[in-house]
Amino acid sequence: MIRHEYSRIAETMYEDRLENGLGVFVFSKPEFRKSYAFFATRYGGMDTRFQLDGQGLDTPMGIAHYLEHKMFDMPNGGNALQTLSATGASPNAFTSTAITGYHFECTEGFWENLRTLLSFVSVPYFTKESVEKEQGIIGQEIRMIEDRPGWQAYHRLLEALYEHHPVRNSVAGSVESIAQITAETLYHCHEAFYTPSNMVLCVAGNVDPEQVCAMAREILPKEAKPAIPRDYGSNEPSQVYCQEDVLTMEVAAPLLQIGVKLQAAHDGPAQLRQRLLGDLACDALVGSSSPLYNKLYAEGLINDSFYMGYVDYPGCAFLMAGGESKDPTAVRDAILEEAARLAKDGIDEAMFQRLKKSAYGAYVRSLNSFENLCVEQAQGYFANQDPWTFPEIYDALTAQEAAAFLAQWVKPEQTALVVIRPEGTK
């Protein structure tokens, strides 16, 4: 087991890679009573096409999320959420575009809870009848999600940015797609992706790292399986698929979602560096302390709901801005104009240094959350990067690089706009 000391963020982390391929990371927190565990698989809403035992599978949209729901079923007819809650733990799970994670927090009974977590996630148990019953529950959830203007804006933005990449898939799927999901398909997906070599276990608290590894070795499968080939589509154009999309819904004021399509960096340190650079470039362009933000705010074109930041998933990356605006087109045009100006004139050095200090401080503060600490480590592990090198990356980033980033990417042909207007307006 390797011990890492990250002095700049005051964290001690123990790392091990088990014989079955599982990555284990334990953050030592001897001063805390609470403990947190996060058990995740690199399997999310975008992973619908893959190969298993040499056979290509094209599974229904929403299947990763569906499987997450069914993983809590236990052979005795119980539910793992109830089992964990009965010991005083606070359990939950989520499915995102790229990963599925199961977690709990507790102040006592950690080892009992960890045993439960590792057991139910590694051994699926559901029947044809229970899978069919879940369709109604998830179908209702999907209808509620689709009624949310914010979700519609985000989902339509992904569909506008990408022509082929499965990031445009809805994580929950559609009512039509989940109707195609069977128990057999769920078992196939579990076999493919819920294998230790495709998973990671992250723990934070006053716990013995060696004991965490010992329990994982005891409960989880012993053999390491090869990586599962995934199909994320091919020949994705560099430009956006659709530059503008408008729809009407029950909203008090128009909502906008702006996306800028980027070329994704390869997994590893380059990906982390691009993410930090992209966020800083967004801050310089239209962050809350930027000249453009103040101008748009003063003109009543944006309000406190407005934001812009960098987003990436395997094989894709983009900038995303959103919020309320009486004139979404004017906001988009102003962002493109300001990006061109900064690309030409450069970013003020003093402002850039302030932005770096602010971003660094926010990153460090976020690590006070055990959940953030463990989820960040899990995502870094899947992307083949050490997320705790961010202080050194921030040190090296320059205003010139941020200006060059804007010059390279923030252009009309790389930009998509989605607008949700109030019903009865044009």
C-alpha positions as CSV (number, residue, x, y, z in Angstrom):
1,M,0.0,0.0,0.0
2,I,1.3,3.4,-1.0
3,R,1.0,6.4,1.3
4,H,0.6,9.8,-0.3
5,E,1.2,13.1,1.5
6,Y,-0.4,16.2,-0.2
7,S,1.0,18.9,2.0
8,R,-0.6,21.8,0.0
9,I,-4.1,20.5,0.6
10,A,-3.3,18.9,4.0
11,E,-4.5,15.4,2.9
12,T,-3.0,12.0,3.6
13,M,-4.2,9.2,1.2
14,Y,-3.5,5.5,1.1
15,E,-3.6,3.8,-2.3
16,D,-3.7,0.1,-3.3
17,R,-4.5,-1.9,-6.4
18,L,-5.9,-5.3,-5.5
19,E,-5.2,-8.5,-7.4
20,N,-8.7,-8.3,-9.0
21,G,-7.9,-4.9,-10.5
22,L,-9.9,-2.8,-7.9
23,G,-8.5,0.6,-7.1
24,V,-8.7,1.4,-3.3
25,F,-8.1,4.8,-1.9
26,V,-8.5,5.7,1.8
27,F,-8.2,9.3,3.1
28,S,-7.0,9.3,6.7
29,K,-9.3,11.4,9.0
30,P,-8.4,10.4,12.6
31,E,-9.9,13.6,14.0
32,F,-13.4,12.8,12.7
33,R,-16.1,10.4,14.0
34,K,-18.0,10.1,10.7
35,S,-16.8,7.9,7.9
36,Y,-17.8,7.9,4.2
37,A,-17.5,5.2,1.5
38,F,-18.0,5.5,-2.2
39,F,-18.1,2.4,-4.5
40,A,-18.3,3.3,-8.2
41,T,-18.1,1.7,-11.6
42,R,-17.0,3.4,-14.8
43,Y,-20.4,2.9,-16.4
44,G,-22.9,5.6,-17.1
45,G,-25.6,6.9,-19.4
46,M,-23.3,7.1,-22.4
47,D,-22.2,3.4,-22.2
48,T,-25.0,1.8,-24.3
49,R,-22.8,0.2,-27.0
50,F,-20.0,-2.3,-26.0
51,Q,-18.6,-5.7,-26.6
52,L,-19.0,-8.6,-24.2
53,D,-17.2,-11.9,-24.8
54,G,-16.5,-10.8,-28.4
55,Q,-20.2,-10.0,-29.1
56,G,-21.4,-6.5,-29.8
57,L,-24.3,-5.3,-27.7
58,D,-26.5,-2.2,-28.4
59,T,-28.5,-1.7,-25.2
60,P,-31.4,0.6,-24.5
61,M,-30.8,4.2,-23.5
62,G,-31.2,4.6,-19.7
63,I,-30.0,1.1,-18.8
64,A,-27.2,2.1,-16.5
65,H,-29.6,4.2,-14.4
66,Y,-32.2,1.3,-14.5
67,L,-29.5,-1.1,-13.2
68,E,-28.6,1.3,-10.4
69,H,-32.3,1.1,-9.2
70,K,-32.3,-2.7,-9.3
71,M,-29.0,-3.2,-7.5
72,F,-30.6,-2.5,-4.1
73,D,-32.7,-5.7,-4.4
74,M,-31.6,-8.4,-2.0
75,P,-32.3,-12.2,-2.2
76,N,-34.4,-12.2,1.0
77,G,-36.8,-9.7,-0.5
78,G,-35.2,-6.8,1.4
79,N,-33.7,-3.7,0.1
80,A,-30.0,-2.6,0.7
81,L,-31.1,1.0,1.4
82,Q,-33.2,-0.1,4.2
83,T,-30.5,-2.4,5.6
84,L,-28.0,0.5,5.6
85,S,-30.5,3.0,7.1
86,A,-31.3,0.5,9.9
87,T,-27.8,0.9,11.2
88,G,-27.9,4.7,11.2
89,A,-26.1,5.1,7.9
90,S,-27.2,7.6,5.3
91,P,-27.0,5.7,2.0
92,N,-27.7,6.8,-1.6
93,A,-26.6,6.2,-5.2
94,F,-26.5,8.1,-8.5
95,T,-25.9,7.5,-12.2
96,S,-24.3,10.2,-14.3
97,T,-23.2,10.3,-17.9
98,A,-20.0,8.4,-17.2
99,I,-20.2,6.7,-13.8
100,T,-22.5,5.0,-11.4
101,G,-21.8,5.4,-7.7
102,Y,-23.1,3.9,-4.4
103,H,-22.3,5.5,-1.1
104,F,-23.0,5.9,2.6
105,E,-22.0,8.1,5.5
106,C,-22.1,7.0,9.1
107,T,-20.8,7.7,12.6
108,E,-20.8,4.1,13.8
109,G,-21.1,0.6,12.4
110,F,-18.7,1.5,9.5
111,W,-17.5,-2.1,8.9
112,E,-20.9,-3.6,8.9
113,N,-22.1,-0.9,6.4
114,L,-19.1,-1.4,4.2
115,R,-19.7,-5.2,4.1
116,T,-23.3,-4.5,3.0
117,L,-22.2,-2.0,0.3
118,L,-19.6,-4.3,-1.2
119,S,-22.0,-7.3,-1.1
120,F,-25.1,-5.9,-2.8
121,V,-23.2,-4.0,-5.5
122,S,-21.1,-7.0,-6.5
123,V,-23.9,-9.6,-6.6
124,P,-27.1,-8.6,-8.5
125,Y,-30.4,-10.1,-7.6
126,F,-33.6,-9.3,-9.5
127,T,-36.3,-11.1,-11.3
128,K,-38.2,-10.7,-14.5
129,E,-41.2,-9.5,-12.4
130,S,-39.3,-7.0,-10.3
131,V,-37.6,-5.5,-13.4
132,E,-41.0,-5.1,-15.1
133,K,-42.4,-3.5,-12.0
134,E,-39.6,-0.9,-12.0
135,Q,-40.6,0.3,-15.4
136,G,-43.6,2.2,-14.0
137,I,-41.5,3.8,-11.2
138,I,-38.7,4.9,-13.6
139,G,-41.2,5.9,-16.3
140,Q,-42.9,8.3,-13.8
141,E,-39.4,9.7,-12.8
142,I,-38.6,10.3,-16.5
143,R,-41.9,12.2,-17.1
144,M,-41.2,14.4,-14.1
145,I,-37.6,15.1,-15.3
146,E,-38.8,15.9,-18.8
147,D,-41.2,18.5,-17.4
148,R,-38.3,20.5,-15.9
149,P,-37.2,23.4,-18.1
150,G,-33.6,23.2,-16.9
151,W,-33.3,19.6,-17.8
152,Q,-34.8,20.3,-21.3
153,A,-32.4,23.1,-21.9
154,Y,-29.4,21.0,-20.9
155,H,-30.4,17.9,-22.8
156,R,-31.3,19.8,-25.9
157,L,-27.9,21.5,-25.7
158,L,-26.1,18.2,-25.8
159,E,-28.2,17.2,-28.8
160,A,-27.3,20.5,-30.5
161,L,-23.6,20.1,-29.8
162,Y,-23.2,16.4,-30.7
163,E,-24.4,14.5,-33.8
164,H,-23.2,11.0,-32.8
165,H,-21.5,10.9,-29.4
166,P,-23.7,9.1,-26.8
167,V,-23.2,12.0,-24.4
168,R,-26.4,13.2,-26.1
169,N,-28.3,10.2,-24.5
170,S,-30.5,11.0,-21.5
171,V,-29.1,9.2,-18.5
172,A,-32.6,8.1,-17.4
173,G,-33.6,7.2,-20.9
174,S,-37.0,7.6,-22.3
175,V,-40.3,5.8,-21.5
176,E,-39.9,4.0,-24.8
177,S,-36.3,2.9,-24.3
178,I,-36.8,1.6,-20.8
179,A,-39.7,-0.5,-22.0
180,Q,-37.1,-2.6,-23.9
181,I,-35.0,-3.4,-20.8
182,T,-35.1,-7.0,-19.6
183,A,-33.6,-8.8,-16.6
184,E,-31.2,-10.6,-19.0
185,T,-29.9,-7.4,-20.4
186,L,-29.3,-6.0,-16.9
187,Y,-27.3,-9.1,-16.0
188,H,-25.2,-8.7,-19.1
189,C,-24.5,-5.1,-18.2
190,H,-23.6,-6.0,-14.6
191,E,-21.3,-8.7,-15.9
192,A,-19.6,-6.3,-18.2
193,F,-19.1,-3.2,-16.0
194,Y,-19.6,-4.3,-12.4
195,T,-16.2,-6.1,-12.3
196,P,-13.5,-5.0,-9.8
197,S,-11.1,-4.0,-12.6
198,N,-13.7,-1.4,-13.8
199,M,-14.5,-0.1,-10.3
200,V,-13.0,1.9,-7.5
201,L,-13.5,2.1,-3.7
202,C,-12.9,5.4,-2.0
203,V,-13.1,5.9,1.8
204,A,-12.7,8.9,4.1
205,G,-12.6,8.6,7.8
206,N,-10.8,7.3,10.9
207,V,-10.5,3.8,9.4
208,D,-7.7,1.3,8.9
209,P,-6.7,1.2,5.1
210,E,-5.4,-2.3,5.3
211,Q,-8.7,-3.5,6.8
212,V,-10.6,-1.8,4.0
213,C,-8.5,-3.7,1.5
214,A,-8.9,-7.0,3.4
215,M,-12.7,-6.7,3.4
216,A,-12.7,-5.9,-0.3
217,R,-10.6,-9.0,-1.0
218,E,-12.9,-11.1,1.1
219,I,-16.2,-10.1,-0.5
220,L,-15.4,-9.2,-4.2
221,P,-14.6,-11.5,-7.1
222,K,-11.0,-12.7,-7.1
223,E,-10.2,-12.5,-10.7
224,A,-9.4,-9.5,-12.9
225,K,-11.3,-9.2,-16.2
226,P,-10.1,-7.5,-19.3
227,A,-11.4,-4.0,-20.2
228,I,-14.7,-3.9,-22.0
229,P,-14.5,-2.2,-25.5
230,R,-16.9,0.7,-25.7
231,D,-18.3,2.3,-28.8
232,Y,-18.8,6.1,-28.5
233,G,-19.5,6.6,-32.2
234,S,-17.2,7.8,-35.0
235,N,-16.6,10.7,-37.2
236,E,-18.0,13.3,-34.8
237,P,-17.8,16.6,-36.6
238,S,-15.6,19.3,-34.9
239,Q,-18.4,21.9,-35.4
240,V,-21.8,21.8,-33.5
241,Y,-24.6,19.8,-34.9
242,C,-27.2,22.5,-34.6
243,Q,-26.5,26.2,-33.8
244,E,-29.9,27.2,-32.4
245,D,-32.9,25.4,-30.9
246,V,-35.9,27.1,-29.4
247,L,-38.9,25.7,-27.5
248,T,-41.7,27.0,-25.3
249,M,-42.5,25.8,-21.8
250,E,-44.1,27.1,-18.6
251,V,-41.3,29.5,-17.5
252,A,-41.6,33.0,-16.0
253,A,-38.6,34.3,-18.1
254,P,-36.7,33.0,-21.0
255,L,-34.0,30.4,-20.2
256,L,-30.8,30.1,-22.2
257,Q,-28.2,27.4,-22.5
258,I,-25.0,28.1,-24.5
259,G,-22.5,25.5,-25.4
260,V,-19.1,25.7,-27.0
261,K,-17.8,22.4,-28.5
262,L,-14.2,21.6,-27.7
263,Q,-11.8,18.8,-28.6
264,A,-11.4,16.6,-25.6
265,A,-7.9,16.1,-24.1
266,H,-6.7,12.5,-23.7
267,D,-7.1,10.9,-20.3
268,G,-4.4,11.7,-17.8
269,P,-2.7,14.9,-16.6
270,A,-3.5,16.8,-19.9
271,Q,-7.2,16.3,-19.3
272,L,-7.1,17.7,-15.8
273,R,-5.0,20.6,-17.0
274,Q,-7.4,21.4,-19.8
275,R,-10.3,21.3,-17.3
276,L,-8.7,23.8,-14.9
277,L,-7.6,26.0,-17.8
278,G,-11.1,25.9,-19.3
279,D,-12.7,27.0,-16.1
280,L,-10.3,29.9,-15.7
281,A,-10.9,31.0,-19.3
282,C,-14.7,31.0,-18.6
283,D,-14.1,33.0,-15.4
284,A,-12.1,35.6,-17.4
285,L,-14.7,35.7,-20.2
286,V,-17.9,36.0,-18.2
287,G,-17.3,35.1,-14.6
288,S,-19.0,37.1,-11.8
289,S,-16.0,39.5,-11.5
290,S,-15.4,39.9,-15.2
291,P,-16.1,43.2,-17.1
292,L,-18.6,41.4,-19.5
293,Y,-20.6,39.9,-16.6
294,N,-20.9,43.3,-15.0
295,K,-22.0,44.9,-18.3
296,L,-24.6,42.3,-19.0
297,Y,-25.9,42.4,-15.4
298,A,-26.2,46.2,-15.5
299,E,-28.1,46.0,-18.8
300,G,-30.5,43.5,-17.3
301,L,-29.5,40.8,-19.8
302,I,-28.5,38.3,-17.0
303,N,-29.1,37.9,-13.3
304,D,-27.6,36.0,-10.4
305,S,-28.7,32.7,-12.0
306,F,-26.1,33.0,-14.8
307,Y,-23.0,30.7,-14.8
308,M,-20.4,29.4,-17.2
309,G,-18.0,26.5,-16.8
310,Y,-16.1,23.6,-18.4
311,V,-17.6,20.1,-18.7
312,D,-15.9,16.9,-19.9
313,Y,-16.7,13.2,-20.3
314,P,-14.9,10.4,-22.0
315,G,-14.3,11.5,-25.6
316,C,-15.9,14.9,-25.4
317,A,-15.6,18.3,-23.7
318,F,-17.5,21.6,-23.9
319,L,-18.1,24.9,-22.2
320,M,-21.6,25.6,-20.9
321,A,-23.3,28.8,-19.9
322,G,-26.9,29.2,-18.7
323,G,-29.4,31.3,-16.8
324,E,-32.4,33.6,-17.4
325,S,-32.3,36.4,-20.0
326,K,-34.7,38.6,-21.7
327,D,-32.5,38.5,-24.8
328,P,-30.6,35.2,-25.1
329,T,-29.3,35.9,-28.5
330,A,-27.7,39.2,-27.3
331,V,-26.0,37.3,-24.5
332,R,-24.6,34.7,-26.9
333,D,-23.4,37.4,-29.3
334,A,-21.8,39.4,-26.4
335,I,-19.9,36.3,-25.2
336,L,-18.5,35.6,-28.8
337,E,-17.5,39.3,-29.2
338,E,-15.8,39.4,-25.8
339,A,-13.9,36.1,-26.5
340,A,-12.6,37.6,-29.8
341,R,-11.5,40.7,-28.0
342,L,-9.7,38.8,-25.2
343,A,-8.1,36.6,-27.9
344,K,-6.8,39.7,-29.6
345,D,-5.9,42.0,-26.7
346,G,-5.1,39.4,-24.0
347,I,-6.4,38.8,-20.5
348,D,-5.5,41.3,-17.8
349,E,-2.7,39.7,-15.8
350,A,-3.8,41.1,-12.4
351,M,-7.4,39.8,-12.9
352,F,-6.1,36.4,-14.0
353,Q,-4.0,36.0,-10.9
354,R,-7.1,36.9,-8.8
355,L,-9.1,34.4,-10.7
356,K,-6.5,31.7,-10.1
357,K,-6.4,32.4,-6.3
358,S,-10.2,32.3,-6.1
359,A,-10.5,29.1,-8.1
360,Y,-7.8,27.4,-6.0
361,G,-9.4,28.5,-2.8
362,A,-12.8,27.2,-3.9
363,Y,-11.3,23.8,-4.9
364,V,-9.6,23.4,-1.5
365,R,-12.7,24.4,0.4
366,S,-14.7,21.8,-1.6
367,L,-12.5,19.1,-0.1
368,N,-14.0,19.7,3.4
369,S,-16.8,17.4,2.1
370,F,-15.9,13.7,2.4
371,E,-18.3,13.1,-0.5
372,N,-16.5,15.6,-2.8
373,L,-13.1,14.2,-1.8
374,C,-14.1,10.6,-2.6
375,V,-16.0,11.3,-5.8
376,E,-13.2,13.5,-7.1
377,Q,-10.7,10.7,-6.5
378,A,-12.9,8.2,-8.2
379,Q,-13.3,10.3,-11.3
380,G,-9.6,11.0,-11.4
381,Y,-8.8,7.3,-11.1
382,F,-11.1,6.5,-14.0
383,A,-9.5,9.2,-16.1
384,N,-5.9,8.0,-15.2
385,Q,-5.0,11.2,-13.4
386,D,-4.1,12.4,-9.9
387,P,-6.6,15.1,-9.1
388,W,-4.5,16.3,-6.1
389,T,-1.8,17.8,-8.4
390,F,-4.2,20.7,-9.1
391,P,-2.1,23.2,-7.0
392,E,0.9,22.7,-9.2
393,I,-1.2,22.9,-12.4
394,Y,-2.7,26.2,-11.2
395,D,0.8,27.5,-10.5
396,A,1.8,27.0,-14.1
397,L,-1.3,28.3,-15.9
398,T,-0.9,31.7,-17.6
399,A,-3.2,34.4,-18.8
400,Q,-1.7,33.9,-22.3
401,E,-2.8,30.3,-22.3
402,A,-6.3,31.2,-21.3
403,A,-6.5,33.8,-24.1
404,A,-5.2,31.3,-26.6
405,F,-7.9,28.8,-25.4
406,L,-10.7,31.3,-26.1
407,A,-9.2,32.1,-29.5
408,Q,-9.1,28.5,-30.4
409,W,-12.6,27.4,-29.3
410,V,-15.1,30.2,-28.7
411,K,-16.2,30.8,-32.3
412,P,-19.7,30.9,-33.9
413,E,-19.3,27.6,-35.6
414,Q,-18.4,25.9,-32.3
415,T,-21.3,27.5,-30.4
416,A,-24.9,26.3,-29.9
417,L,-27.7,28.2,-28.3
418,V,-30.8,26.7,-26.7
419,V,-33.7,29.0,-25.6
420,I,-36.8,28.1,-23.6
421,R,-39.4,30.8,-24.0
422,P,-42.5,31.3,-22.0
423,E,-45.6,29.9,-23.6
424,G,-47.4,32.4,-25.8
425,T,-44.3,34.3,-26.8
426,K,-42.3,34.1,-30.0
